[in-house]
Amino acid sequence: MPNPKRRHSVSRRDKRRANWKLYIPTLSICPMCKEFKLPHFACFNCGYYNEEKVLKTKKEIEEERKRKGKS
């Protein structure tokens, strides 16, 4: 395998690492429950995307389990 012929300087190393940044994700507001959500993702709080129910929430799943356990 090839190895570097000469040592990289500190400034070259730091220039390369200058692009390793953290960013704050952009958030939008869910039109159904008014909670923050990632754009183009279903809302984790209410389970809606484009005003259609696409996910079950934790509350709904727990209620279904309770109903199944009782019967």
N, CA, C and O of each residue as an XYZ file, in Angstrom:
284
protein
N       0.844     -1.188      0.000
C       0.000      0.000      0.000
C       0.882      1.241      0.000
O       1.947      1.263      0.617
N       0.422      2.273     -0.702
C       1.231      3.486     -0.754
C       1.228      4.224      0.573
O       0.231      4.249      1.294
N       2.349      4.812      0.866
C       2.499      5.619      2.073
C       2.856      7.043      1.672
O       3.421      7.260      0.601
N       2.530      8.022      2.524
C       2.889      9.383      2.179
C       4.409      9.558      2.130
O       5.140      9.038      2.973
N       4.858     10.298      1.128
C       6.296     10.498      0.968
C       6.815     11.497      1.992
O       7.916     11.343      2.522
N       6.003     12.534      2.269
C       6.411     13.550      3.240
C       5.292     13.779      4.248
O       4.122     13.499      3.987
N       5.680     14.286      5.382
C       4.729     14.567      6.443
C       3.843     15.757      6.064
O       4.321     16.748      5.511
N       2.542     15.642      6.370
C       1.626     16.759      6.123
C       1.790     17.777      7.237
O       1.917     17.421      8.409
N       1.787     19.027      6.865
C       1.948     20.079      7.865
C       0.676     20.200      8.711
O      -0.383     19.686      8.352
N       0.814     20.892      9.842
C      -0.312     21.087     10.754
C      -1.414     21.878     10.055
O      -2.596     21.576     10.217
N      -1.030     22.890      9.278
C      -2.052     23.702      8.613
C      -2.812     22.890      7.566
O      -4.017     23.084      7.399
N      -2.140     21.990      6.863
C      -2.845     21.139      5.893
C      -3.805     20.204      6.594
O      -4.923     19.983      6.127
N      -3.372     19.657      7.711
C      -4.249     18.784      8.486
C      -5.470     19.549      8.977
O      -6.594     19.054      8.898
N      -5.244     20.761      9.485
C      -6.347     21.549     10.011
C      -7.302     22.017      8.917
O      -8.507     22.115      9.146
N      -6.774     22.302      7.741
C      -7.642     22.673      6.611
C      -8.575     21.521      6.253
O      -9.750     21.734      5.954
N      -8.052     20.320      6.286
C      -8.858     19.150      5.973
C      -9.945     18.951      7.027
O     -11.074     18.587      6.699
N      -9.607     19.188      8.275
C     -10.559     18.978      9.358
C     -11.546     20.137      9.525
O     -12.504     20.027     10.290
N     -11.319     21.237      8.821
C     -12.194     22.405      8.957
C     -13.608     22.111      8.471
O     -14.545     22.813      8.850
N     -13.777     21.095      7.645
C     -15.098     20.788      7.091
C     -15.911     19.845      7.971
O     -17.053     19.530      7.634
N     -15.365     19.395      9.067
C     -16.098     18.518      9.979
C     -16.916     19.376     10.923
O     -16.455     19.715     12.013
N     -18.111     19.726     10.523
C     -18.932     20.626     11.325
C     -20.221     19.930     11.738
O     -20.727     19.056     11.033
N     -20.728     20.321     12.860
C     -22.062     19.908     13.274
C     -23.032     20.978     12.814
O     -22.670     22.152     12.740
N     -24.229     20.600     12.512
C     -25.220     21.580     12.100
C     -26.515     21.323     12.849
O     -26.791     20.203     13.280
N     -27.287     22.358     12.993
C     -28.591     22.245     13.625
C     -29.592     21.872     12.536
O     -29.702     22.590     11.542
N     -30.317     20.778     12.693
C     -31.248     20.386     11.640
C     -32.393     21.390     11.521
O     -32.853     21.945     12.519
N     -32.840     21.613     10.298
C     -33.972     22.505     10.100
C     -35.237     21.793     10.561
O     -35.422     20.605     10.296
N     -36.082     22.506     11.234
C     -37.313     21.933     11.759
C     -38.508     22.668     11.181
O     -38.455     23.874     10.938
N     -39.573     21.936     10.966
C     -40.820     22.553     10.551
C     -41.870     22.210     11.604
O     -41.638     21.378     12.482
N     -43.005     22.851     11.506
C     -44.064     22.641     12.491
C     -45.131     21.738     11.887
O     -45.579     21.958     10.761
N     -45.528     20.740     12.628
C     -46.568     19.811     12.189
C     -47.902     20.570     12.131
O     -48.277     21.224     13.105
N     -48.624     20.492     11.002
C     -49.895     21.218     10.916
C     -50.994     20.612     11.783
O     -51.981     21.286     12.078
N     -50.845     19.359     12.195
C     -51.892     18.702     12.975
C     -51.747     18.957     14.477
O     -52.719     19.318     15.141
N     -50.527     18.770     15.016
C     -50.356     18.873     16.474
C     -49.481     20.050     16.883
O     -49.301     20.296     18.075
N     -48.931     20.786     15.909
C     -48.117     21.990     16.145
C     -46.799     21.699     16.867
O     -46.223     22.597     17.482
N     -46.316     20.457     16.798
C     -45.009     20.105     17.357
C     -43.943     20.256     16.279
O     -44.251     20.243     15.088
N     -42.694     20.399     16.697
C     -41.599     20.462     15.737
C     -41.342     19.080     15.155
O     -41.424     18.071     15.856
N     -41.028     19.047     13.852
C     -40.712     17.791     13.184
C     -39.699     18.072     12.093
O     -39.521     19.222     11.690
N     -39.028     17.024     11.607
C     -38.108     17.167     10.491
C     -38.917     17.308      9.200
O     -39.930     16.630      9.032
N     -38.479     18.181      8.285
C     -39.227     18.310      7.037
C     -39.158     17.024      6.213
O     -38.136     16.338      6.204
N     -40.243     16.709      5.529
C     -40.378     15.517      4.688
C     -40.333     14.229      5.508
O     -40.019     13.169      4.965
N     -40.638     14.298      6.792
C     -40.741     13.135      7.665
C     -42.115     13.156      8.315
O     -42.717     14.217      8.479
N     -42.603     11.993      8.680
C     -43.849     11.932      9.431
C     -43.602     12.454     10.844
O     -42.510     12.306     11.394
N     -44.618     13.058     11.412
C     -44.505     13.594     12.780
C     -44.473     12.422     13.765
O     -45.335     11.545     13.711
N     -43.497     12.405     14.649
C     -43.388     11.314     15.620
C     -44.407     11.456     16.742
O     -44.731     10.481     17.420
N     -44.912     12.673     16.937
C     -45.852     12.903     18.016
C     -47.260     12.412     17.660
O     -47.895     11.722     18.458
N     -47.750     12.766     16.462
C     -49.120     12.401     16.091
C     -49.198     11.371     14.976
O     -50.248     10.751     14.801
N     -48.112     11.160     14.202
C     -48.097     10.141     13.166
C     -48.641     10.586     11.826
O     -48.918      9.745     10.971
N     -48.805     11.887     11.613
C     -49.353     12.384     10.360
C     -48.242     12.853      9.428
O     -47.198     13.335      9.868
N     -48.497     12.697      8.110
C     -47.626     13.242      7.064
C     -48.534     13.697      5.936
O     -49.353     12.921      5.445
N     -48.395     14.958      5.520
C     -49.271     15.551      4.503
C     -50.747     15.364      4.861
O     -51.566     15.023      4.008
N     -51.064     15.587      6.109
C     -52.424     15.507      6.648
C     -53.054     14.129      6.477
O     -54.277     14.012      6.402
N     -52.236     13.093      6.417
C     -52.713     11.712      6.387
C     -52.048     10.928      7.505
O     -50.853     11.089      7.754
N     -52.805     10.089      8.172
C     -52.265      9.261      9.252
C     -51.443      8.129      8.639
O     -51.976      7.296      7.906
N     -50.129      8.102      8.944
C     -49.260      7.074      8.370
C     -48.553      6.236      9.433
O     -48.066      5.147      9.126
N     -48.486      6.715     10.665
C     -47.818      5.986     11.744
C     -48.738      5.848     12.938
O     -49.601      6.693     13.179
N     -48.544      4.775     13.678
C     -49.231      4.641     14.959
C     -48.334      5.235     16.034
O     -47.122      5.020     16.016
N     -48.906      5.967     16.955
C     -48.129      6.553     18.036
C     -47.957      5.524     19.151
O     -48.625      4.490     19.163
N     -47.072      5.812     20.068
C     -46.831      4.892     21.187
C     -48.104      4.708     22.014
O     -48.397      3.609     22.484
N     -48.850      5.792     22.182
C     -50.089      5.723     22.955
C     -51.079      4.751     22.324
O     -51.696      3.939     23.013
N     -51.225      4.846     20.994
C     -52.162      3.968     20.288
C     -51.735      2.510     20.388
O     -52.575      1.628     20.564
N     -50.440      2.252     20.278
C     -49.937      0.877     20.366
C     -50.183      0.307     21.755
O     -50.580     -0.851     21.890
N     -49.947      1.116     22.796
C     -50.184      0.655     24.170
C     -51.664      0.383     24.410
O     -52.015     -0.588     25.080
N     -52.539      1.236     23.866
C     -53.977      1.018     24.036
C     -54.419     -0.270     23.352
O     -55.249     -1.001     23.892
N     -53.873     -0.558     22.166
C     -54.209     -1.801     21.474
C     -53.756     -3.017     22.278
O     -54.479     -4.011     22.352
N     -52.574     -2.948     22.877
C     -52.074     -4.062     23.682
C     -52.963     -4.297     24.900
O     -53.228     -5.439     25.277
N     -53.422     -3.194     25.515
C     -54.302     -3.329     26.677
C     -55.625     -3.969     26.279
O     -56.146     -4.823     26.998
N     -56.178     -3.555     25.123
C     -57.446     -4.115     24.652
C     -57.294     -5.600     24.336
O     -58.187     -6.387     24.651
N     -56.183     -5.996     23.721
C     -55.956     -7.401     23.389
C     -55.788     -8.234     24.652
O     -56.238     -9.379     24.707
N     -55.143     -7.665     25.666
C     -54.919     -8.389     26.910
C     -56.185     -8.609     27.691
O     -56.304     -9.613     28.394
N     -57.150     -7.691     27.590
C     -58.407     -7.808     28.339
C     -59.335     -8.859     27.737
O     -60.042     -9.547     28.474
N     -59.346     -8.993     26.428
C     -60.290     -9.917     25.778
C     -59.795    -11.322     25.714
O     -60.488    -12.197     25.195
